[in-house]
Amino acid sequence: MRQALPHAWLLTEAIEWLQGAGRLQRQFFKLGRAGDLPIWEPPVDMFGNEQALCLLIALPGVAAECLDVRLEPQAVVVRGDRPLAGHFAAGTILQLEIPYGRFERRVPLPYDDYRVADMVLQNGCLRLTLERMP
């Protein structure tokens, strides 16, 4: 009878890491469909306290005029479009990891009433500061 490989645990751990990376990538971009338009969801970091929330939304290459930010009851919704750059259309795509097209991200908020206190699009990220209404 053969003895178990002494480093089999290493292979098992590597497979688990790869599976986790795949799950993270799917969570990061969450591709889906809305009608005939592809949808992607940008990742969001959220920090806050009782008075305010700060959201950092990764939107690489998205222009400010392509954004729509709306407050809804218990959520903030960020929508927009990241068009495929014209200079890419001339060649064959060899790798495409940064999503293009229409996007939407709905972020649940811990309280009902907020107002947008500040909104800055800089370095590929949208920073939203939401103040809680009394």
C-alpha positions as CSV (number, residue, x, y, z in Angstrom):
1,M,0.0,0.0,0.0
2,R,1.3,3.5,-0.9
3,Q,1.9,6.0,1.8
4,A,0.0,9.4,1.4
5,L,2.0,12.2,-0.2
6,P,3.6,14.2,2.6
7,H,2.9,17.5,0.8
8,A,-0.7,16.7,-0.3
9,W,-2.0,19.4,2.1
10,L,-0.1,22.0,0.0
11,L,-1.9,21.0,-3.1
12,T,-5.3,21.1,-1.3
13,E,-4.5,24.5,0.1
14,A,-3.5,25.8,-3.4
15,I,-6.8,24.6,-4.8
16,E,-8.8,26.2,-2.1
17,W,-6.9,29.5,-2.7
18,L,-7.7,29.3,-6.4
19,Q,-11.4,28.6,-5.7
20,G,-11.4,31.6,-3.4
21,A,-9.8,33.9,-6.0
22,G,-12.5,32.8,-8.5
23,R,-15.3,33.6,-6.0
24,L,-13.7,37.0,-5.3
25,Q,-13.5,37.9,-8.9
26,R,-17.1,36.9,-9.5
27,Q,-18.1,39.0,-6.5
28,F,-16.0,41.9,-7.7
29,F,-17.6,42.2,-11.1
30,K,-20.9,40.3,-10.7
31,L,-21.8,40.1,-14.3
32,G,-25.4,39.9,-15.2
33,R,-28.0,41.0,-17.7
34,A,-30.7,43.6,-17.6
35,G,-32.7,43.3,-20.7
36,D,-30.1,43.2,-23.5
37,L,-27.6,45.5,-21.7
38,P,-24.8,43.9,-19.7
39,I,-24.5,45.0,-16.1
40,W,-21.5,45.0,-13.8
41,E,-21.3,46.1,-10.2
42,P,-18.4,48.1,-9.0
43,P,-16.8,47.2,-5.7
44,V,-17.5,49.5,-2.7
45,D,-15.8,50.2,0.6
46,M,-18.0,51.8,3.3
47,F,-16.9,53.5,6.5
48,G,-19.0,55.4,8.9
49,N,-20.4,56.3,12.3
50,E,-23.7,57.5,13.7
51,Q,-23.5,60.9,11.9
52,A,-22.1,60.1,8.4
53,L,-21.0,57.4,6.0
54,C,-18.2,57.5,3.4
55,L,-18.4,55.2,0.4
56,L,-15.5,54.6,-1.9
57,I,-16.7,53.1,-5.2
58,A,-14.1,51.9,-7.8
59,L,-15.1,53.2,-11.2
60,P,-11.9,53.1,-13.4
61,G,-12.2,55.2,-16.5
62,V,-15.8,56.4,-15.8
63,A,-16.4,60.1,-16.6
64,A,-18.4,62.2,-14.1
65,E,-21.0,63.0,-16.8
66,C,-21.7,59.2,-17.1
67,L,-22.7,58.9,-13.4
68,D,-26.1,58.9,-11.8
69,V,-26.2,58.9,-8.0
70,R,-29.5,58.6,-6.2
71,L,-30.6,58.2,-2.6
72,E,-33.5,55.8,-2.1
73,P,-35.1,54.7,1.1
74,Q,-32.4,52.7,2.9
75,A,-30.0,52.6,-0.1
76,V,-27.8,54.6,-2.4
77,V,-27.8,53.7,-6.0
78,V,-24.9,54.5,-8.4
79,R,-25.5,54.0,-12.1
80,G,-23.6,54.8,-15.2
81,D,-21.7,53.6,-18.3
82,R,-18.1,52.8,-19.0
83,P,-17.9,52.7,-22.8
84,L,-15.3,50.6,-24.6
85,A,-12.6,53.0,-25.7
86,G,-12.6,53.7,-29.5
87,H,-8.9,52.8,-29.9
88,F,-9.7,49.3,-28.7
89,A,-12.2,48.7,-31.5
90,A,-9.5,48.5,-34.1
91,G,-7.9,45.4,-32.8
92,T,-8.6,42.0,-31.4
93,I,-9.2,41.9,-27.6
94,L,-6.5,39.6,-26.1
95,Q,-7.5,40.1,-22.5
96,L,-10.4,42.0,-20.9
97,E,-10.5,42.1,-17.1
98,I,-11.8,45.7,-16.4
99,P,-15.5,45.7,-17.1
100,Y,-17.1,47.9,-19.7
101,G,-20.7,48.9,-20.4
102,R,-23.6,49.8,-18.2
103,F,-23.2,49.4,-14.4
104,E,-25.3,49.7,-11.3
105,R,-24.5,49.3,-7.7
106,R,-27.2,49.4,-4.9
107,V,-25.7,49.8,-1.5
108,P,-28.0,49.3,1.5
109,L,-27.7,51.9,4.2
110,P,-28.0,51.3,8.0
111,Y,-30.5,54.2,8.5
112,D,-33.3,55.7,6.5
113,D,-32.5,59.4,6.0
114,Y,-29.3,60.7,4.5
115,R,-28.3,63.6,2.3
116,V,-25.3,63.8,0.0
117,A,-22.8,66.0,1.7
118,D,-19.9,65.6,-0.8
119,M,-19.3,63.7,-4.0
120,V,-15.8,63.6,-5.6
121,L,-14.7,61.5,-8.6
122,Q,-10.9,61.3,-8.5
123,N,-8.2,58.7,-9.5
124,G,-10.8,56.2,-10.7
125,C,-12.9,56.2,-7.5
126,L,-16.1,58.0,-6.5
127,R,-16.1,59.2,-2.9
128,L,-19.5,59.8,-1.5
129,T,-20.1,61.3,1.9
130,L,-23.6,60.9,3.2
131,E,-24.7,62.7,6.3
132,R,-27.5,61.3,8.4
133,M,-30.5,63.6,8.7
134,P,-31.8,64.3,12.2
